[in-house]
Amino acid sequence: MLDTLWQSLVLFYVPFFVYNRTDVDLFGLGCLWVIAVVVLVNVHLSMDVLRWNWFTHAAVWGSVVITFLCQVFMDSFQLADLLPHYWYVLFSERV
């Protein structure tokens, strides 16, 4: 559990402090966090695999590629046009 806590703190705070004084917004940072978590989990999973075959490679590395492609696909649209009530759900507590 301490190893997981350490990894989660590193995955959160290193990009947070690196991009703190830049133009990267919260959603760009969130995309980076998602990719970092998926890569970390799959690297940990790959260290535990005893027998690699084509299905294992497709599942482990395919999930990284699919996550990256989904991030690119979702970021290519304006969320206000695609999901008109998205901002209301996100910031409904502040309104």
Helices and strands as residue ranges (DSSP letters): H 2-18, H 26-48, H 54-75, H 79-82, H 86-90
